């Protein structure tokens, strides 16, 4: 990716990792520009939100300890993803990152 594209989208890429509202704001603000760097991080965050919902469901209905473990994994992936957004890199989260890019390619 070109350095100017990354520089233009860095703020929105970081913003999408700051709560669900930040994700919505990043999606809306990126509708016209369609910056590929921001789109990459939006897809990653949507996947992380799904992982968070899954971990909460597991914690609530299956096993509290297992749900907490999934939550910790999700949090670690979130830290990993926001770190690379700050570093201006498009590095997918381990295991599911490439799948998130594939599943949400229409976004």
Secondary structure by P-SEA (a helix, b strand, c coil): ccaaaaaacaaaaaaaaccaaaaaaaaaaacccccaaaaaaaaaaaaaaaaaaaaaaaaccccaaaaaaaaaaaaaaaaaaaaaaaacccccccccaaaaaaaaccc
